[in-house]
Amino acid sequence: MKKLLVSRSIEKKIQKGQVVLEKEDFPELSETDIEVELYSQGKQFLGKAYLSPQNKGIGWFVTDQNISFDQSFFETLFKKAKDKRASYYQDDLTTAFRLFNQEGDGFGGLTLDLYGDYLVFSWYNSYVFQLRQQIVAASSQVFPEVLGAYEKIRFKGLNYESDHIYGKEAPENFTVLENGVLYQVFINDGLMTGIFLDQHDVRGSLVDGLAMGKSLLMGKSLLNMFSYTAAFSIAAAMGGASETTSVDLAKRSKELSVAHFEANGISLENHHFIVMDVFEYFKYAKRKGLSYDVIVLDPPSFARNKKQTFSVVKDYHKLISQSLDILNPGGIIIASTNAANVSRKKFTEQIDKGFAGRTYQVLNKYGLPADFVFNKKDESSNYLKVISMKVTK
């Protein structure tokens, strides 16, 4: 077991409850994919961590206990995580949710999602993947009710992205329930599954017609930008929207979006699926005089096409201003980002820049839903930021 003396600044960071380890924390260390014991400069034991680069930092502080990351350790973590989600297990209207969420549940670099009767593991770095055998064994003890399990490889270095691990194989496509709405999912086709589970609460608000007696959505039109499989659109249609338009550049998005509507028995007559660059669609809609009562914006953190580059931290205000050009008077904008590097303050500044002096009333603010347990001592852990706004003038 490698033992590391850490600087006073890292010791303070750990004591504050921040568990992501950064490259600058260990500038001279060349080894990766190792479990380590961390000690203060005074040689006091601080806890156990591991080092393995991923999209977020180069490792994770795990526990202040001197214990092994063995099957028993993961069984304990999974039991606690399962108990926290008792309300989801008891909810007959939802059958897909997160079972284990990285550092929020005690071990960064690993997530477990439930899709009906099937479990999906996501490995975010190669060290966690090395622990695969004991993690899977622990899960089979704690979640014996699942019929089968799959994995997603979310780090570079392997020659596959998705695979079946154990148990029964799931159908190529099947439906899950969320807030009483059926969504078609596919859990062994690349990294995507057909639905982003972290938007559970936002879709729930659409199913509820944005509340207020469902009057805000009833009979209204909704434009869903960066729509992926149009999950927001089907939620809005179930919540009373009379017309939806879903726009995404991915050619496959139309086929996947239609599947959600068909699963819920909703006619496609007033629901449209456009395969087009979102920025081009803004121009097209303005040119054609199209306008909408509700516009949903949920872009990737970073995107590039032949004509331009988009990043949330610099360019989100452009989406707001272009939305205002085609929003009906008194309309609603639902602005969303999953960029962990953008604080709530900076996100609000981008929104205000887009409004350019126009005013709005905040209807609701959302972060991660309850099943996506996060580290409350690190703002970036609660990466999802969603604000629904009614334009007042």
Phi, psi and omega per residue, in radians:
M1 nan 2.159 -3.135
K2 -1.343 2.353 3.118
K3 -1.950 2.297 -3.093
L4 -2.168 2.313 2.965
L5 -1.497 2.258 -3.109
V6 -1.912 2.788 -3.131
S7 -1.249 2.895 3.114
R8 -1.085 -0.607 -3.130
S9 -1.155 -0.682 3.105
I10 -1.204 -0.685 3.100
E11 -1.023 -0.772 3.125
K12 -1.125 -0.711 3.126
K13 -1.038 -0.791 3.132
I14 -1.138 -0.724 -3.138
Q15 -1.127 -0.481 3.100
K16 -1.377 -0.157 3.123
G17 1.652 0.165 3.098
Q18 -1.519 2.173 -2.938
V19 -1.968 -0.117 3.091
V20 -1.380 2.235 3.097
L21 -1.731 2.307 -3.069
E22 -1.809 2.803 -3.123
K23 -1.025 -0.690 -3.125
E24 -1.182 -0.272 3.080
D25 -1.224 -0.456 -3.098
F26 -2.351 1.142 -2.996
P27 -1.105 -0.446 -3.054
E28 -1.805 0.035 -3.088
L29 -1.566 2.169 -3.121
S30 -1.776 -0.336 -3.108
E31 -1.300 2.533 3.042
T32 -2.380 3.028 3.141
D33 1.007 0.803 3.132
I34 -2.338 2.629 3.007
E35 -1.533 2.419 -3.088
V36 -2.363 2.677 2.951
E37 -1.775 2.311 -3.116
L38 -1.842 2.375 3.134
Y39 -2.245 2.594 3.069
S40 -1.281 2.986 3.088
Q41 -1.071 -0.449 3.070
G42 -1.489 0.192 3.098
K43 1.119 0.530 3.033
Q44 -1.580 2.329 -3.138
F45 -1.138 2.191 3.136
L46 -1.763 -0.593 3.140
G47 2.659 -3.026 -3.119
K48 -1.841 2.516 3.119
A49 -2.541 3.075 2.949
Y50 -2.454 2.702 -3.138
L51 -2.039 2.143 3.120
S52 -2.949 1.987 -3.051
P53 -1.078 2.479 2.978
Q54 -2.555 -2.958 -3.094
N55 -1.125 -0.253 -3.095
K56 -2.258 1.695 3.098
G57 1.330 -3.002 3.139
I58 -2.051 0.170 3.113
G59 2.954 -3.113 -3.057
W60 -2.408 2.352 2.878
F61 -1.348 2.339 -3.009
V62 -1.943 -0.883 -3.013
T63 -2.701 2.620 3.050
D64 -1.541 0.093 3.095
Q65 -1.688 2.556 3.116
N66 -1.566 1.303 -3.084
I67 -2.197 2.802 -3.107
S68 -1.528 2.589 3.074
F69 -1.496 1.184 -3.086
D70 -1.875 -3.045 -3.104
Q71 -1.030 -0.728 -3.138
S72 -1.073 -0.705 3.107
F73 -1.037 -0.822 -3.111
F74 -1.253 -0.586 3.066
E75 -1.042 -0.750 3.115
T76 -1.073 -0.802 3.120
L77 -1.072 -0.785 -3.084
F78 -1.168 -0.643 3.105
K79 -1.103 -0.756 3.114
K80 -1.112 -0.742 3.141
A81 -1.115 -0.723 -3.138
K82 -1.124 -0.731 3.129
D83 -1.088 -0.659 3.138
K84 -1.098 -0.447 -3.054
R85 -1.828 0.434 -3.122
A86 -0.983 -0.667 -3.100
S87 -1.146 -0.548 3.113
Y88 -1.237 -0.685 3.097
Y89 -1.107 -0.532 -3.099
Q90 -1.532 -0.108 -3.084
D91 -1.558 1.896 -3.116
D92 -1.235 -0.234 -3.090
L93 -1.628 -0.037 -3.136
T94 -2.405 2.161 -3.138
T95 -2.158 0.182 3.095
A96 -2.337 2.164 -3.134
F97 -2.877 2.965 3.141
R98 -1.479 2.286 3.132
L99 -1.648 -0.531 -3.098
F100 -2.591 2.203 -3.013
N101 -2.165 1.388 3.004
Q102 0.767 -2.294 -3.028
E103 -1.127 -0.427 3.110
G104 -1.081 -0.524 3.120
D105 -1.863 0.162 2.965
G106 1.876 0.052 3.125
F107 -2.724 1.774 3.136
G108 -1.147 2.617 3.097
G109 1.666 0.043 -3.066
L110 -2.469 2.306 2.956
T111 -2.280 2.666 3.019
L112 -2.243 2.244 3.101
D113 -2.110 2.521 3.079
L114 -1.853 2.193 3.031
Y115 -2.094 1.640 -3.091
G116 1.129 -1.993 -3.120
D117 -1.726 0.189 -3.022
Y118 -2.161 2.495 -3.106
L119 -1.807 2.425 3.089
V120 -2.173 2.038 3.055
F121 -1.559 2.446 2.962
S122 -2.113 2.158 3.106
W123 -1.782 2.098 -3.045
Y124 -1.700 -0.128 3.073
N125 -2.721 2.901 -3.007
S126 -1.284 -0.433 3.094
Y127 -1.177 -0.798 3.116
V128 -1.052 -0.672 3.115
F129 -1.078 -0.583 3.089
Q130 -1.119 -0.455 -3.141
L131 -1.586 0.151 -3.023
R132 -0.891 -0.771 -3.049
Q133 -1.079 -0.836 -3.119
Q134 -1.285 -0.522 3.100
I135 -1.184 -0.799 3.138
V136 -1.138 -0.705 3.114
A137 -1.090 -0.720 3.120
A138 -1.123 -0.729 -3.114
S139 -1.137 -0.630 -3.130
S140 -1.181 -0.436 3.071
Q141 -1.356 -0.680 -3.036
V142 -1.525 -0.519 -3.122
F143 -2.099 1.040 -3.075
P144 -1.181 -0.276 -3.079
E145 -1.293 -0.322 -3.106
V146 -1.240 2.553 -3.116
L147 -1.452 -0.528 -3.098
G148 -2.877 2.968 -3.083
A149 -2.453 2.612 3.130
Y150 -2.266 2.903 3.118
E151 -2.324 2.632 3.041
K152 -2.118 2.254 -3.124
I153 -1.686 1.833 -3.046
R154 -1.864 0.586 3.014
F155 -2.476 2.835 -3.093
K156 -1.520 2.643 3.049
G157 2.235 -0.348 3.095
L158 -1.838 2.803 -3.063
N159 -1.690 0.330 3.064
Y160 -2.572 2.789 -3.110
E161 -1.919 -0.501 -3.015
S162 -2.579 2.519 3.127
D163 -2.817 2.773 3.034
H164 -1.417 2.374 -3.109
I165 -1.804 -0.943 -3.117
Y166 -2.709 2.925 3.066
G167 1.346 -2.835 -3.121
K168 -1.227 2.510 3.069
E169 -1.446 2.407 3.133
A170 -1.329 2.698 2.991
P171 -1.013 2.745 3.141
E172 -0.985 -0.746 3.040
N173 -2.297 2.445 3.032
F174 -2.672 2.932 -3.065
T175 -1.850 2.572 2.995
V176 -2.171 2.805 3.111
L177 -1.802 2.472 2.966
E178 -2.543 2.138 -3.099
N179 0.932 0.560 3.109
G180 1.443 0.026 -3.137
V181 -1.837 2.440 3.106
L182 -1.524 2.324 3.065
Y183 -2.201 2.324 3.091
Q184 -1.456 2.256 -3.133
V185 -2.170 2.814 3.092
F186 -2.447 2.029 -2.969
I187 -1.862 0.159 3.083
N188 -2.406 0.810 -3.112
D189 -2.419 1.385 -3.096
G190 1.319 -2.814 -3.051
L191 -1.439 -0.403 -3.101
M192 -1.457 2.811 3.118
T193 -2.242 -0.077 -3.141
G194 1.811 -0.169 3.134
I195 -2.741 2.413 3.053
F196 -1.636 1.906 -3.013
L197 -1.157 -0.385 -3.093
D198 -1.237 -0.214 3.120
Q199 -1.636 0.301 -3.120
H200 -0.839 -0.874 -3.052
D201 -1.236 -0.622 -3.139
V202 -1.194 -0.786 3.069
R203 -1.087 -0.636 3.094
G204 -1.046 -0.667 3.123
S205 -1.168 -0.575 3.092
L206 -1.254 -0.730 3.077
V207 -1.026 -0.625 3.116
D208 -1.447 0.189 3.128
G209 1.152 0.499 -3.038
L210 1.026 0.422 3.076
A211 1.098 -2.625 -3.031
M212 0.857 0.855 3.106
G213 1.194 0.404 -3.141
K214 1.099 0.141 -3.055
S215 -1.226 -0.414 -3.059
L216 -1.254 -0.472 -3.124
L217 -1.893 -0.382 -3.017
M218 -0.993 2.105 3.088
G219 1.286 0.198 -3.067
K220 -1.696 2.884 3.091
S221 -1.793 2.485 -3.114
L222 -2.254 2.350 3.039
L223 -1.916 2.167 -3.085
N224 -1.956 1.840 -3.088
M225 -1.652 2.498 -3.010
F226 1.002 0.928 -2.848
S227 -1.348 -0.308 -3.082
Y228 0.933 -1.910 3.140
T229 -1.770 0.343 3.062
A230 1.077 0.570 3.138
A231 -1.087 -0.668 3.069
F232 -1.112 -0.637 -3.088
S233 -1.176 -0.794 3.135
I234 -1.176 -0.615 3.082
A235 -1.094 -0.732 3.125
A236 -1.158 -0.706 3.120
A237 -1.089 -0.695 3.101
M238 -1.214 -0.400 3.137
G239 -1.604 0.109 3.037
G240 1.996 -0.131 3.115
A241 -1.103 2.336 -3.076
S242 -1.523 -0.341 -3.097
E243 -2.609 2.379 3.062
T244 -2.313 2.596 3.038
T245 -2.266 2.167 -3.086
S246 -2.006 2.199 -3.054
V247 -2.124 2.198 3.084
D248 -2.697 2.559 -3.093
L249 -1.350 -0.422 -3.092
A250 -1.215 2.211 -3.085
K251 -1.082 -0.600 -3.084
R252 -1.268 -0.276 -3.048
S253 -1.027 -0.622 -3.095
K254 -1.118 -0.858 -3.135
E255 -1.033 -0.769 -3.113
L256 -1.213 -0.603 -3.141
S257 -1.206 -0.783 3.123
V258 -0.992 -0.648 -3.107
A259 -1.042 -0.675 3.114
H260 -1.096 -0.765 -3.119
F261 -1.165 -0.745 3.137
E262 -1.131 -0.648 3.130
A263 -1.076 -0.498 -3.126
N264 -1.760 0.133 3.077
G265 1.153 0.552 -3.131
I266 -1.756 2.237 3.107
S267 -1.070 2.508 -3.125
L268 -1.537 0.036 -3.023
E269 -0.943 -0.732 -3.096
N270 -1.922 0.351 -3.131
H271 -2.213 2.109 -2.935
H272 -2.031 2.516 -3.095
F273 -2.226 1.993 -3.027
I274 -1.962 2.140 3.049
V275 -1.637 1.753 -3.051
M276 -2.841 2.674 3.017
D277 -1.097 2.299 -3.073
V278 -1.000 -0.734 -3.095
F279 -1.179 -0.569 3.061
E280 -1.243 -0.610 -3.137
Y281 -1.165 -0.645 3.069
F282 -0.963 -0.801 -3.132
K283 -1.146 -0.744 3.141
Y284 -1.068 -0.836 -3.114
A285 -1.084 -0.732 3.129
K286 -1.136 -0.726 3.139
R287 -1.124 -0.642 -3.098
K288 -1.551 -0.024 3.135
G289 1.280 0.447 3.109
L290 -1.431 2.508 3.099
S291 -2.561 2.809 -2.997
Y292 -2.428 2.700 3.123
D293 -1.474 -0.557 -3.134
V294 -2.366 2.346 3.071
I295 -2.194 2.213 3.109
V296 -1.812 2.237 3.118
L297 -2.073 2.011 3.134
D298 -2.448 1.205 -3.054
P299 -1.365 2.825 2.955
P300 -1.156 2.809 -3.138
S301 -1.080 -0.560 -3.119
F302 -2.573 2.389 3.120
A303 -2.576 2.599 3.108
R304 -2.441 2.349 2.969
N305 -2.218 -2.979 -3.049
K306 -1.116 -0.486 -3.021
K307 -1.732 -0.498 -3.044
Q308 -2.758 2.891 3.053
T309 -2.003 2.435 3.137
F310 -2.165 2.304 2.970
S311 -2.340 2.455 -3.097
V312 -1.008 -0.759 -3.024
V313 -1.145 -0.457 -3.098
K314 -1.913 -0.529 -2.882
D315 -2.084 0.028 -3.062
Y316 -1.055 -0.566 -3.115
H317 -1.023 -0.504 3.125
K318 -1.156 -0.645 3.092
L319 -1.114 -0.703 3.128
I320 -1.118 -0.866 -3.084
S321 -1.131 -0.674 3.115
Q322 -1.221 -0.552 3.077
S323 -1.164 -0.713 -3.132
L324 -1.068 -0.505 3.132
D325 -1.146 -0.454 -3.058
I326 -2.143 0.312 3.133
L327 -1.683 2.326 3.102
N328 -1.151 2.703 3.116
P329 -0.950 2.351 -3.119
G330 1.269 0.271 -3.091
G331 -1.301 3.041 -3.066
I332 -2.083 2.371 3.001
I333 -1.996 2.262 3.029
I334 -1.892 1.869 -3.074
A335 -1.785 2.217 -3.054
S336 -2.341 2.551 2.956
T337 -2.601 2.559 3.049
N338 -1.949 0.356 -3.119
A339 -1.335 1.907 -3.101
A340 -1.162 -0.429 -3.101
N341 -1.464 0.013 3.118
V342 -1.916 2.027 -3.140
S343 -1.252 2.859 3.080
R344 -1.052 -0.647 3.123
K345 -1.097 -0.824 -3.132
K346 -1.163 -0.622 3.112
F347 -1.126 -0.779 3.102
T348 -1.093 -0.645 3.106
E349 -1.106 -0.690 3.085
Q350 -1.117 -0.712 3.112
I351 -1.103 -0.828 -3.131
D352 -1.093 -0.649 3.096
K353 -1.087 -0.688 3.112
G354 -1.175 -0.616 3.126
F355 -1.255 -0.428 3.024
A356 0.825 0.865 3.076
G357 1.700 -0.350 3.051
R358 -1.218 2.729 -3.034
T359 -1.919 2.714 3.114
Y360 -2.579 2.737 3.072
Q361 -1.887 2.195 3.102
V362 -1.299 2.096 3.119
L363 -1.493 -0.694 -3.123
N364 -2.868 2.695 3.026
K365 -2.190 2.451 -3.109
Y366 -2.268 2.581 2.919
G367 -2.135 -2.637 3.121
L368 -1.208 2.522 3.092
P369 -1.224 2.977 -3.003
A370 -1.081 -0.497 -3.141
D371 -1.305 -0.354 3.071
F372 -1.589 1.212 -3.108
V373 -1.056 2.295 -3.103
F374 -2.196 2.945 3.124
N375 -1.398 1.855 -3.062
K376 -1.161 -0.205 3.140
K377 -1.657 0.112 3.131
D378 -2.449 1.883 -3.050
E379 -1.003 -0.626 -3.094
S380 -1.156 -0.328 3.107
S381 -1.171 -0.567 3.061
N382 -1.626 1.244 -2.911
Y383 -1.260 -0.423 -3.047
L384 -1.397 2.259 3.111
K385 -2.297 2.071 -3.133
V386 -2.325 2.291 3.100
I387 -2.262 2.171 3.030
S388 -1.764 2.310 -2.996
M389 -2.348 2.403 3.037
K390 -1.781 2.140 -3.104
V391 -1.288 2.220 -3.074
T392 -1.734 -0.543 3.014
K393 -2.855 nan nan
